[in-house]
């Protein structure tokens, strides 16, 4: 079982279990501490990045950006998220039938939470929206979310498929990043395959990890484990669903590439589309690793590692594009994400910050 899926089970159990006010306060403090720690790391990365660039030149480049291309880039950016929400809608059909618009709202609300809070509660937020508005238990929804995130890691195959056409010499940092991302994908894939082929064995193994818990707590989490693993068989005897999910994944990756390529064009920076697609796919895949809030600082360094070190783009051009892209995506994610939460269940924000038992409502 991968760390992310185990974390989803443990977090859900802790949120849905009976807790005293004192314990909920501790959870709230832990979330606040995690947020502050991530923010501190992000600010440190950002400060180090600022030492390596010319701020005046960066601002000058941003002022010359072609706004009409930025508008098109924004549409492709949001379109990529729409396509991924359609993929999640496809995976959800085993348990609930939702409109595409509703799925997109829930997805964007959860994505915004993941964007600003570095403790991966966005996945639970998506499940909570469905529980609140459609009465489906959180544990029945989480498998579809886990599988959806696993499909995001399929992008590593697109990256590897592009390698023969790029003629690149990779730095040590690039090799390390590719290795980490391949490991994340491999672990996720192993979970899905074992859940389909050796479900009883997987359930037994994970239960063994929690054998030390007291009787009532162990019984509760064991039931959750069984529900979660059973839900991973979403593609059993449904190969067309699998092929559709793969096709939507490929389309999402393509739209991501078009978004970033148009930003390069908006800055009048010429780089082949395939290299832009490769680099931005790597940046997206890096989000599977721990990140500061809103990828503060980490995105800027990823841009330099991939596009400056890897593709010999000037540090100033790479930094200007990423700084502008960061501001643009923060604006788009915030506007759409906050609107999605307002329409889907704004109480969730108070629950996240306070540790309240709103997930039971």
N, C-alpha and C positions, 0 to 999 in steps of 0.2 A: 504494500500500500504506500502511495506517495505521501510526503509530509503534508501537502496541501489538503488532500482528502481527509487524512486523519485529523488535521486541524479543524476542518469544517465540522466533523462529527463532534469533536470535543467542545468546540465553541457553541454549537447548537445545544448540546446537552447542558452546558453551563448556563445558557440563556433561558432554556425552557424548564430547568429544574427549580425546585423550591429554594429560595435564597432569602436570607435575612437582610434587613436594611443595611447592616454593617458590612456584609459581604458585597452587596451591590455598590456601596461606596468605595470599597477596595477596587472593584472592577473599574469603576469610573476613574479612579486615580491612576490605575494602570494604563487605561486608554489615553488619559491626558499625558502621562509620562512618556508613553510611546510616541505620541504626536510631537511633544516638545523635543524628544531625543532625535526623531527623524528630521524635524525642522532645523535643529542645530547642525546635524550632519550636512543637510542641504545647503545651509548658509555657508558652512565651511568650504564645501565644494565650489559654491558660487564665488566666494572670495578668492579662492585659488585660481579659478578660471579668469576672473577679472584682472589678475596680475599678468596674464599672458596675452591680453588683447589691448588694442588702442580704442578706448571708449569713444573718442571724438570721431574716429573713422567709422566705427560701427554705427553710430547714430547717423552719420552722413549717408552711409549705404542704405539704411532703413528708410530715410527720407526720400530716396530715389526709387522706391519699390513701385511696381506697376499694379495699381489697385484692382484693375479689371481682372487680372490674372489671380489676384488674391481671392476675389469673389468666387471664381470658378474652383480654385483650390479648396475653399471652404465647403463648397457643395460636395466635392469629391470626398472630403474628410468626413462629413456627416453621412454621406452615402455609404462609406465603408462600415460605419457603425450600424446603419440601417440593415445592410446585408447580414451582418453578424447577428443582429436581433432576429432576422428571418430564420437564420440557422437555429437559434435557440428555440424559436417558435416551433420549428420542425421537431426538435428533440422533446419538447413539452407535450406533444400530441398524445403521448402514451397516457398522460395523467389528466390533462386539461386542454380544452380548445380555447385559444385566445385569438383576438383579432391581431393583425400585424401591428396596428397602431399602439395597442395596449402593451404588446411585448416590447416594442421600441421604447415606450415611456419607462417601463420597469427596468429595462436594460440600461438606459441612459441615467436613470436615477441611481442605480447601483454603481455604474461606472464613475459617476461624479463623486460618490462617497469614497471609492477606491482611489480616486485621483487626489483628494485632499487629505485623506486619513490613511496613513501607511500601516494599517493592521488588517487589511483584506476583509473588512466587514461588508463590502459592497455586494459580495455573493449572497450573504445572509439577507441583505436589504432586498435584493431581487426576489428571494424566496418569501420574505415577509409580505411584500406587496401582493403576491399571489394568494398567500394565506388570508390576508386582510380582505381582499376584494373578491376572492373566488372560493374561499373556504378549503383550499387544498393544504394539507399539513406541510410544514417546512421541510421535514425529512423526505417527503415524497418528491419535492421539487429539486433538492440539492443535487441528486445524481445528474440531472439534465444540465445543471450549471457546471458541474465538474467535467462532464463530457464536452460541453461547449468550450471550456477553457483548454481542454486537451487538444481540440481542433485548432486552437490558436497556435499551439506549438508545432502543428503540421507545417507551418511556415519554414521550419528548419529544412524541410525537404526542398522547398522552392529555392532556398539559399544554396543548398548543396548542388542542386541541378544547374544553377547559374554559374558555378565556379569554372567549368571548362571554357566558358565564353568570355571570362573577364581577364584572364591572364594576370592574376594578382600574385604578389609575394606578400604573405601575411606576416605581420609582426607577432611577437609573443603575446601581446594583449589580445589581438584578434583571435589567435588560436585558442587562448584560454576562454574567451567569451563563447566561441563556437562549441567548445568542449562542454562548458557548463549548460548551454542551451540544449545540446544533444542529450545530455544526462537527464535534464528535466523532461524532455520529450520521451525518452526511453522509459523512465519510471512511470509516467502517465500511461503510456501504451501498455506496459506490463500489467498495470492495475486493470485496465479494460479487458485485456486478453484473459487474464486469470479469472476475472469476475464472470466472463462468459463461459470459460472452459472448466474452471475449478472453483466454482462459487463456494461450495462447502469448505474447501480447504482455505480459501481466503478469509471467509468468515471466522473459521476456527483460529487462524493465525492472529487476526486482529483482536479477537476476544482474549486471546492469551496475553496480549499486551496490556490489558486492563484487568487481569486476574487478581491483582493486588487490591482492587477497590473493595469497600464493604459491600455486603450482600445486596441491599436495595439499590445502591448506586450502580453496581455491576449489572444487575438485571435490567435496569433502565437503559444503560448504554449498550448492552448486548442486543436489545430489541432494536435500537437505532441502527446499529451496525448491520443487522440483517435486512432492515428496510433499505438502507443506503446501498448495500452491495446488490440487492435484488433489482434496484432501479437502474443499475448500470447495463442491464441487458436490453437497452432500448433498440438495438439494431438486430436482435435475434429474429431471423426469418424476415427481415425487412431490408434487403440489400439496396432497394431503390432509395430508401431513406438515407442510407450510408453514402451512396453516390451523390445524392442531392446535397448532403452536408459538405462533402468534399468539394463539389462544384461551387457552392456558396463561399467556402473558405478561400478558394482560388480567386474568386471574383473580389472578395474583400481585400486580399493582398494586392490585387491589381489596382483597385481604387486608392489604396494607401499610396502606392507608387505614383499614381497620377497626381494625387494631391501634392506630394513632396516635389515631384518633377516640375509642376507648375510654379511652386515657390522658387525653385532654382531659376526658372525662366523669368519670374517677376523681379529677381535680383540681377537679371542678365548674366547669370553664371551658366556656362555651357558644360554640361556633363551628360554622357549617354544615359538614356532612360534606364537601361538595364543596370547600370551602376547605381543610379539613384534608387531603383527598386530594391536592389540587393542591400544597400546601406540602410534604407529606412525599415526594411523588413527585420534587419538585425536589431535596430533600435527598438522596434515594437516587441521583438522576442525578449529583449533584455528586461521588459517589464515583469517577466515571470520571476525575476530575482528581486530581493528586497530593494525598495526605493524610498527616497525621502518624499515628503508630501509634495504632490504636483510635480514629481520628478525634478525638484528644484536642484540645480547644479549637476545632477547626474546626466540629464539630457545633453547639456552643453559639453560635458567631457566625452560622452559617447559620440557626439558629432565630430569632435576633434580626433578621437581614436580611429573612427571608421573613415571619415571623409578626408581629413588632413593627413593623418599618418598612412592610411590605407590607399587613398585615391589621389594623394598629392594636391588636394585642394588647399588654397591658401588658408591660413588660420583665421584671417579676418573675414574672408567670404563665408567659411563654414560657421563661424561664430555669429555673423550677422544673420544668416539664414535661420540658424537654430534659435537665436534670441527672439527673432520676429515670430517664428513658428510657435515658440513656447508661449508668447503673449497671445497669439491668435487662438491657439487651441485652448488655452486657459479661459479665454473669453467665450468661445463656443461651448466648451464643456460646462462652464458655469451657468450660462444662460439657459441652455437646453436641460442640463441636469437639475437645476433648481426648479425650473418650470415642471419637469417630470415628477419631482418629489412633491411639489405643491398639488399636482393633479392626482397623484397615486397614494399619498399618505404622508403628510408633512410631520406627523407625530414621530416618525422614525428618527429625526435628528435629535429630538430630546432624549429618546431612548438610548441612542449611541453615546451621547455625552454624559448621561446620568447613570447608565447601567440599569434602567428601569425594566420591569417585566412586561414591556409593551408587546413583546413577541408572543405572549400568551393570549393576547386579546384578539 
